[in-house]
Every structure is written in C-alpha cells, then in structure tokens.
Amino acid sequence: MSDGQFDSYIVAVQKECPDADSETIAAAFLKYQEDFKIPPQDSMRSIIRSLNSSKSVPSSRSNRSSSSTPRATKKVERLSELKADDKEIEIEVEIISHNLREQTIRGEQKQIAFGLLEDNPWAENGDKNRWEYKDWAPSPNLAPGSIVRLEGVSVNEYQGKMSLNINQSSRVVVIREGTRTVVAPGEAQDIAALPSDGYVCVVGRVLSSREDQIHKKDGSGSIDIVRGRLADESGTIGFLSWEPFSHEVGALLKIDGAQVRTFRDTPELNFGRTTKIELFHDKNFADTDTLSKQTVLTISDLRDGSRDVDTVVQITEWAKRTFTKDGVEKYLWSGQIADPTGRCRMSAWEDLPIDENNLPLTVRLKGVRVRAWQGIPDITVDNAGQVEILETSPWEDDVDFSTQTIEVALNELATGASRVGVSTEAIVVSVREDSGFIQRCTECRRVLRDGHCATHDANAGNTDVRMRLVMDDGLASMSLLINKEGSLGLLAMTEDELSSEINSNGQLDFVQTLRSKMLGRNIRASGRTIVDEQGGMMLADSAELVEEDAEMKATEIRAQWGAN
C-alpha cells in the first residue's frame, strides 16, 4: 500500500513493537503523512507510543473496567459543539499550556494538572476555540505544543464558563509531540517576558488595587472582581482577580498559577480558584515609588485595552458635544493630546477643569484606560480626579506638538502600536494597479467595487485620488496608502493633469510609468499608521521621493564595516 516508502521506518518500529504487523504500521505512517502532513521521521515516535499503549495492560487511567457497560461516545471536531452536560467526549486538540499543582481534595494532597487547550489543531490560520482544562490524573502525554486525541473527557461549567475535565478513566493519545518551551512549575518569570497566554508564576509588587464589577451579558446579575496592577523591575501588567484580593498597595507577592489573557492588544493576569498568592520577602526588590515610575507611559507606549495608565500629555484641542442615548441627553468631552512621541485622542465622561480657550495645557493623567478607534489609541478619563493640571511641562515650552511629526524607522512602526503624526523612509517595492482615480461610496466613503459598496449596494460614488504602494526597509514592509493631496504632490500634477494622462494613455500605462519612476527608490511618507493582526499600513497625507547621495551612502557603508 505504501510502495515500500516506509520500509526502513517499519523495521525501526518493529524493533520496539515486535508484535505489530508491517501493514498496520505502514497504514499508520500513511495516515500521518496524508491526513496530517507529518513525515515518517516525525511520526515514528508517536506510532510506537500508540502501539505500546494499545497492547499495554488495562489500567484505571486508560481503560474502563471490562465489567462496565460502554457508554456512547460523542465525537466532535470543535469545542463549540459541546454542551455543559456532555460526557464521554472524543476530540483532537493542541495543548497550549500545562501546569502541575498540589491540591487538597477531600482532605488528601493530590497532584493535578491544568492549562489551556485549543481545537482545530491542524489548521495553520483557521478559527480556533480555546478552553481551560483540568487533568485529575496528570498524564505525561500532555506537553505544551503537543496535539492529542482526548477520549472519555467531560465538560465542566462554572459561572457560565465551560472547560474540559480529563478524568482518571480518560485516555490521552499523542498524535504529535510537544513543541513549546516548558517553564518549571513555581519558577517566577519576569513580567516583561510573559507569554501572551497560558499559566505563569510571577513575583511582583502591587501598584494599584480597586474593587469592580462585571455585569453578565444575559442580565442575570454581576460578579464582584478586583482590578489592579503589578510590577517588577522588568515591567508592569494589569490583573483581574475573580476571588477576594485583600493585599494592599505596596505588598510584594508571589503569584503562582495566574492565567495570562490578552484583552484587545494588552495582556492581563487573571487570578482564580487555583491561583496561589502568598507574601514574598526580598529586601533587594525595588520599592513602590521606583516601580510606579514605570507606569508613566508615553503616547507611543499606549496599547488598546490598557488600564490604570499614568501619562503626562499636552492637550491641544478640547470640545464638548451632546448626543442622545435611549432618549436621554448625554455629554462627552473630547480632543487631541500630544507628547514628544506622537499624538492621539482623549475622551472624558464628565467635565474636566480644562478651559478650551487656554490651550495648550499640560496635564498628568492617572489610572486612565485606553481604547482604540480606527486603530488609534484613545485615552478615556472616567472622572476629574484622574486629571492633574501641571504648572510646568517636562519638555521645552516652545514645542508645538499639534503640528510636530516624529521620525520613526519603518521596522519600528510595523512592529509597534498604531500611531499618529509619524514619518518614515523606506524603499518602494510595489506599486498597486489601483493607484490613481477611485470611486468612494457617497454614504461611508468606502471604495466602490464595480459600482457597488459592501454596505450600501449600488452607488453613484464620489471621485477621489489615491496611491497604493508597499515600502520596505530591509527589516520590515508596510502598505502605504497616500491620500489625494499627498498623491498629487508626489506626482507633481493637478487633478486635471492626472485625469488627462490616464484618459490619453490608459490606466495600465499610467501604472507602468509609476513603477518605472518609483520602484527601488527611497520614499519619505508622513501620516498615521494602523497596525493589527493583518499587518501594518501607513495612511499618508504627504510623500516625496528622496534622492540619495551615492557618495555619502558609500561612506556610511564603509564606516559600518570598518573599511577605509
């Protein structure tokens, strides 16, 4: 059946499993290769493990008693197919994290394992669901990064949240060996080095702590929680405790079994029933005042979803607007803020001691939160107590932040947060075919496709001009979308001249001309960036081709390599 392609591997397997026949082994290799795209050298260990497991003496872990009546198995591919009362489930998942813990159960100390798992394990970029799990008889087969088939597991529901129980009678079959780095249980990690998910152990000092509530989506009530912030010398991170948290600000804690969850773009520690929190003693650990300085962020540091943020900014614009919600008139104050690293927006839900006729004004914001709008951070102030007006600025008074543009390397923009008021320089590596004239929806300004808007259907459209390029600095690439004013400036044309050229020579010839002029050339662009899971894009309101000084470039290269 395999044309002898697995012969050498079959011989190797039979040395470990002499009772296994060659056809069974070949079929297993073929399944791994065709169904899971795993080559034989990588699947051999899993096949040996599976064969040894199938012939092993029945145990309380892997097999139910022969005298018991077999239960109906519910085979599923996705966690979303499961219900709160489901039992005897079979599903293939990837183990994201795996942590061991000593826990008292019915007065007896027992070791259990817990962590995160994910369905749809063979899809590289597909939609995946992630659940917590608890293993009541820790299996050595549950390693981070491994893909396993769970047989005989059950669903557990707590406060509307579902997880999987791997019971003593459950079976764990390894399909692919683990590939993730394993951190020893109880080993504290630096806050700055925490992963984006999984269970961790940290040592940190409490910088803030306040009681809060989360309202259930179904309107059935609310859950009391505690929010706050921890810090060590490497960085800071917010936390959310689902259990009572009575530790005061300044307390140094060792927290084991905290779960890292990412809210929007910001990781956060979650404390639950299995989280172990105890006072920690280290006379050399940084004090509260020293660590508090780390929470003072610049605008370039802001991330969507951040909480308890302290920052110093200059307010350059401020206005009040009125809107109606559920028949009630409400107010929102908003404006533009800036610092030496960039610009963004700020909003407030109550009147602040800010005179819009006396701007710019420097303020210290304390404990504010960050939400993104169109990819750009927007600081939200909930009450006036979070705002302190400063008599003097920490920067030069004559700096006009409202018009400043910050020069930032392209690779830094592509890997950082979305920013406003930035400029960068890179090489043009692509000119897209839809550069030139476009039609925008008269309702939402989306670009029309064959005269249709994705939201508003057929549309007459409004004419606009844009350029679509891709730029690269050797370390990263980013899409460059230049608006009408910037495009016409880059082309050194009026709109009528551009229209005449395209009408005379055609769109294809126009794009080819652009490519001959721009590809391989340096371009400097200014505007704002949007960075998300799809990559980075600069929305530029100005751009220009940069003429390089060949002699100066050669001098820089010689200096870089230490040549004379």
N, C-alpha and C positions, 0 to 999 in steps of 0.2 A: 504493500500500500504506500510506502514511502520511497520506493526505488533505491533503497539502500543508503539514503542520505543521513540516516540516524544510526547506522550500524555501530560506529565507534562509541557513540553515546549509550546505545543499548547495552553493549558489553560492560561499560563502566557502571551502569545502573545495576546489572545482574550480579556484579561483584558484591554490591551492598544488599541486594534483594534477590537471592538465588532462586526463590520460588516463583518469581514473576516471569511470565512468558513474554517473548520478544514482541508479539503482536500487540499486547496490551501496552507495553512500554512505547512502541512506535506510535500507537494511536494517541497516547498522552503527549508525546513530543509534537505530533502534527497539530493537535488541538491548541497547544500553547502558541505554536508558530502561526497558524492561520487565523485563530479567533482572537488572540491577544497580542500578536506581533512580537512575541518573545522568542529569541533564538534559542537553540537547544543548549548551548553552553550556559545560558542564564536560567533555563527552566529545569535543568537536571536535578539540582538540589531539592527543588520543590516536589518533583516527581518522586524522588527517593523518600522524602518525608511522607508524602501521601501514601506510597506503597507500604511503608513500615507502619503507618498509622492504621491502615485498613486491616493489617494482619495481626495487630497487637491484641493483647488480652483485653477484653472489655473492662472498662473502669467506670467509676462513678462520674468522671468528668466527661468522657467522650461517648458513652453509650448508656441508654436507659436499661433498666432491668428487663430481662427477656420475658419475665412473667407479666410485665405491664402491657396494657393494650396500646399499640401505637396510635398516636394522635395524628390528626390531619395536619399536614404541613402547609403553611401559607408562604408560597414562593413569590417574592416581589423583586423588582429592579430598583424602585425608588422609595425612599423613606416617606414621601408624600402619600404613598398608597396605604400606609399603616394607620390604624385606629388605636385609641387609648387602651382597649381591652384585648388587643391581638397577642396571641401566644404561638409558640411553635413556628417561628418565622425563619425563613431562609433567604439570605440576601448577601450579595457581594459588595464589600465596602473597602475604602482605604483608611488605614489608621493614621490619624493626623498627630495625635499625641497620646502618650501612655505614661501614667504616673502611679507609683505604689504608695500605699498608706496603711499604717496600723490603725485599726478602728475597733472600738469596743462594741461587740454585738452580743446581746443577751448576757452581759457580764463577762464575756470572753474576748480576749485580744485576738483579732484576726487580721490578716493582711488581705486587702482588696486592691484592685486597680481601677482607675478611672481615667477618662480622657475624652477626646473628640474623634469622631469618625465621619466619613463623607461618602455619599452614594455616587453612582455613575462613575466608578473609578477609572474606567478605560478611556473616557473622553478627555482629551487634552484641554479643550477650552469650553466644554459644554456646561450647561446649567447643572449645578450641584447643590444638594441639601446637606447641611451639617448638623449633627446631633451629638449630644453628650452620651457617654456610655459608662456603665459600671460593670466590672468583671469580678464576680464573687469568689472565684477560684482562679486567681491570676494565671493566665496562660503565657508561656514563654514565646508563643507564636504571635503575640500582639506587639509588634515593634513599629515605631513611627515610620511611615512610608510604605509599610507592607500592605498588600492587597489580599484580603482574606474572604473566605466564604463562611458566614456565620449560620449555623444550623441549630434550631431549637432555642432561639432567643425570644425575649418578650418585650413588650412596650411598658414603660413606666411613665405616668403622668403626675406632675407636681406643679400646682399653681398655673395650670393651663399650658405648661411646657412639657414636651414629650422627649423621652430619652430611651435608650435600649439597655436592658438587663441581660448580661451574659451569665447564665446560671451555671450551677455545678454540673448539670446534665447536658449543657450546650456543647457543641463541637465547633472547633475552630480549624479550618483547613486553609493553609497558606497557599496562595496562588502565585504571589510574587514576594520575594524577600524585601525587608525593610530597607529604605534608602535615606532616612532622615537622621540627623545628628541627635543623639540621646544625651540629655543632661542628667547627671546623677540626682536621685531624689534628695531633697533637702539642701541642695547646693544653690546658694544665692547667686543670682545673676545681676549684672549692672542694669539699671533701668534703661540706659541708652541702647543696650544690646538685646532687649527683649524681643522675641518674635512677634509677629502680627496676630498670632493665635496660639492656643494651647495653654497648658497649666504650667505655672512657674513658681519659683521661690525668690523673694526679694527681701532685702534689708533696706528700710527707708525711714525717714523722719516725716511725721505728719505736719504738713504746712497749713492745711485747712480742713475743716470738717463741719458739715451742717446737715440737719435733718431735712428730708424732702419726701415727696410722694410721687408715685407713678400711677396714673389713672388707667384702669383696664379699658381696652378698646371696646369691649362689649357693654360698657356702662355699669357693670356689676359691682363696682367699688374701686378702691385704691389700695396700693401696697406701700407701707412705710419703708423708706430706704434712708441711707446716709451717703451723701456725696462728699468728696474731698480730694486732696492732692498729696502725693508722697514725693520725696526727693532723696537722691543720694548725690554724690559728687559728680556722677556722670550725666545726670539729667533729672527731669521730673515727669510724673504721669498722674493722671486723674484716676480716682477709684470710685466704685459704686458698691456699697455693702447691702446685701439683701437680709442680713442678720443684724441684730443690735451691735453698735460700734461705739464704745464709750471712751476710747483713747483720746486724750487731749492733744491740742496742737503743741508740737514740740516733742512728743513722745517718739522714741526710737523703737521700731518694731521689726520683728522677723515674721514674714508672712509667707506661709508655705501652702501651695495648692490654690493660689489665686489664678483665675482664668483671664487670659488676655482676650478681649473682644474689641474689634475695630468698629467705632461708630463714625460713619461718614469717612473722613480721612484720618481719624485720630484714634490710636489705640487707648484702651482703658482697662484697668484691673477690676474684675468682679469678684467679690467675696461672697461665698455661700456657706452651706451647712458643713461642707467638708474642708473648708479653708481653716488652717490652723494659724492663729495670730497670738504672738507672745512678745513681751517686752524683751528688748535686746540691749546688751551693755557693751559699748565700745567707746572708751574715753577719747579716742582719736577721730571719731566720726564728726563730720562738720556740723556746726550748730545751726539753729533755725535761721538766724539772721543771714549767715553766709549762704545757706541754701535758698532762702527766699529771693535773693538777687537773681537766681536762675529763672524765676518765673516771669521776670520782666522781659517780655519779648518785643522784637521789632516787627514791623508790618510784614517783612519778608519771611518771618518765622511762623506766621499765622497759618493754621490748618483748619479746614472745615470740620466742625464738631468739637473743637477745643472748648474747655470750660475752665473757670477760675483763672483766667488770663489777666496778668498785670502788664500794662504797657504805658509808655509816655508818647503822646502824639500831639500834633498841631491840628486844630480844627480850622479849615479854610473856608468851608461853606456850611450853613446851618439854616433849616427852614422847618416850619410846621405845616402839616397837611391834615385834612379832615377826610374821613371815609365812614361809610355806614356798613355795619355788620349786624345781621339779624334784627334790622330795624332800629339799631342803636347807633347814635353818632359817636365815633371814637376818633382819637388823635394819635398821630405818630410824628415824631421829630426825627429828621434825618439830614445827613450832609456828607461832605468829603473830609477825610483826615489824611495826614501825611506824616512821614518822618524821613530821616536821611536814606532809608532803604526802599521807599516806594510810597504808593498811595492806595487807599481803599475807601469803603463807605462805613458809616456808623449810623445806627438807629437807636432810638430811645422811646420807651413806652410811657414815660412821664416827663414833665417839664424839667429841664436842667438849668442850672444857673449860668446860662450862656446867652450873651447878648449878640445877636447876629449882626448888629451894627458895629461891634467892636472886635472884629476878626482881622487877622488870625489870632487864635488863643491856644496856649499850650496847657494841656491837662494830663493828669495821671489817672488812668483807668484801672480799677481794682476789682478783680473777681468777675470780669465780664466773660461772655461766651461768644463764639464765632460760628456763624452760618455763612454758607457760600451762596451767592446769587450770580447765575451765569458764569460759574467757575471762579468768581472773585470773592475774597473774604469780605464779610460784612460783620462788624462788631456790634453786638446787641447789648445795650445797657438797660437793666431792668429797674433800677431805682437811682435817685440822685445821690445816694450815699456812696455809690461806686465811682463818683467823679470828684477829683480834687483839682482846683484851678491853681496852676503854678505861676509864681511871680516872675521867675526867670526860666529860660529854656536851657536844656543841657547841650544845645548846639548853638551855632552862631545866629544872632538875631536877624541878620540881613539875608538869610537864605529864604528864597521864595519856593516853598515846597509845592505850591499849586501848579507850577509850570515845570518843575525840575524833571529831568529824565536820568535814570540810573543806568549806567553801562554795566551789563551783566553778560558773562560768557554763555554761549548757546547751550553747552552741556549742562551748565548750572540751571538755566531756565527749564530745560527739558526734563530734568530730574527733580525739580523743586515744586513749590506750590504755584498756583496761578497768581500773577502779579500785574499791577497797573503802573504805567509810567516808566517802562524799561526800554532799553535799546541794546541791540546786539549786532555782531558782524559775523558772517559766515559765507560759504561758497554756495552759489546756486547750482543745484544738481538736477533740477527738474523744472520744466515749465508746462503746466497742465493745459490741455486742449480747450478748456472752457474759460481761459483768460480772455478778457475783452468785455463785450456787452452781454448783459444778462437781463432777465425779466424777474421782478420781485412781486410777490403777492401784494395786492393793494390793502389787505387786511392785516397780515402778520409779517410782511417783508421777507418771508421765506423765498428761496429761489424756485421759480416755476420749472417744472419738467414737462416738456411738450404742452405748455399752456395750462398745466394743472398744478394746484397747490395740494400738498398732502393733507391739509386740514380743510381748506375752503374750496376744493374742487376746481372747476374751470374758472379762469381768471384772466382779465384783460392785461393785468400786470403793469408795473412801472419800470421804465428803463433805468438801468444802473450800470456802473463800470467797476470791474474788479480784476485783480491779478491773482492767480493761484500758482505759487511756486513751492519748492522744497529746498531748504537750505541745510547745510551740513558743515560742521567744524572739525571733522575727523574723529570726534568722540561721541557725537550725538547728532541726530537730524530732527527737524521740526518743520511742519507745514507753515507756510507763510501766506496769509490772506491779506491783500492790500486793498483798502477802500478806494472809492472813486477819486478823491482828492490826491491821495498818495500815488495811485496808479498813473493819473495824468501827469503828475510831477515827475515820476520815474521815466515816463515815456517822452517827456518834454513836448506834449501835444495838448491841444484843446480837444474838447469832446467832438466838435465838428470835424477836426482833422482826423481823429481816430475813426469816426464813422465813415469818412470819405475813403480812407485807406482800406478798411475792411470791405466796403462795398465795391471798390475797384479791384482788389486782389483776392478777396475771399478770406474766410476765417482760417483755413488751413495754412495758406501762405503767410498770413499775419503771425500765426503761432510759430511757424518755422523761422520767420525773421527774428522773433523774440528769442528763440533758442540759440540762434547763431550769435546774437548780441550778448546774451546773458549767461549761458551755461559755462561753468568753470570760472566765472567772475565773482569777486567779492561784492557782497551787498550789505549795507547797513540799514536796519529797519528799526522803527520805534513805534511803540503802542502798548498793547496789553497781551498777556498770554493766558491761555486756558490749558491746564494740564489735568487729564483724567485717565481712566483705565484704557482709553483708546489712543493715548499718546499726547503729544504737545502740539499746540498751534499758537502762532502769533497773529493777532489781529492788528495790522499796522495802519497807522494814519499818515506815515511818511516813510519813504525808502529812497535810497540812492546807491548807484554802483560806485564802488571805491576803486580808484586807480592805485595799484601797488607800485611802490618804488622797488624795482628789481634789485638794485644795488644794496638798499637798506635790508631787504629780505635776505639776501645772501650773507650780509654781515651778521644778522640775527642767527642764521643757521650755523655759521662758523663759530659764533660765540657759544651757542647751545652745545656744540660738540667739542668745544675746546680747541678748535683749529685756528691757525694763524692766517 
